[in-house]
Amino acid sequence: MTMPPPVGRLPASAIGPRHGPIAPDVIAAYLALPDLTGNVSDAMDLLGLSGTVGAFILKPSIPNARIAGPALTVKNRARSGSVAEAVARKDNRLGDIEAHNIAQSGDVLVVQGIENASSLGGLMATVAQRQGEIGIIVDGLVRDIEASRSIGLPVWAKGTTPATGKWRIETEGVNVPVTIAGVAVAPGDLVVADETGICFVPRADIERVLQTAQGIVADERRRSGLIAGGATLTNVTNKPR
């Protein structure tokens, strides 16, 4: 897939290739699941897949947000040297602008951050929305959260801090594999997130996780009908023949 030339904050070798988009009907089918991350997490369990992160770890900035889209990744790390030296040299090593540069409508930005500085501020949140990104996941801290809220861009993060990442963080790569709360995430994997948490679905398993989740929903609806109809608990808990 053809990508725009780098902005110049990272060498081209640090920017991985894009995957093709996820079919719109597949995204719509995921969003039609009534308990989005719960249904997907259950399906992944049944298929022997891991990839769930609870909202008690990465908290949503907009409680009723619900998103599904391909992962566009950023890998950050803590930089060495003092903040004062970095400020004096105006040495900003954040390279997340390279991710926004290659973003496509419907992408979810997924950032491997650090513990003591912000990996996302209000300006980049505004850029993200302008580029068509639908949400941002940060395994780390963010700031200017009121800015992303005001434009309706949901962010899931460990917490907030006023400390900028410009002098404390350097970006290793964009659209490369990252680790989010212990979960390995590859560019192009499906991200589903809501107020309950986040599920990262490996790209190769998107279809079968969806089918399994839809089967779970159908069975839950069957059981709800039995409960409403006064069925015995034995009949409610038994699987259909």
Helices and strands as residue ranges (DSSP letters): G 12-14, H 24-31, H 36-46, E 52-54, E 59-60, E 67-78, H 83-89, H 97-102, E 108-112, H 122-130, E 135-142, H 145-150, E 155-160, E 169-174, E 178-180, E 183-185, E 190-194, E 197-201, G 203-205, H 206-228, H 233-237
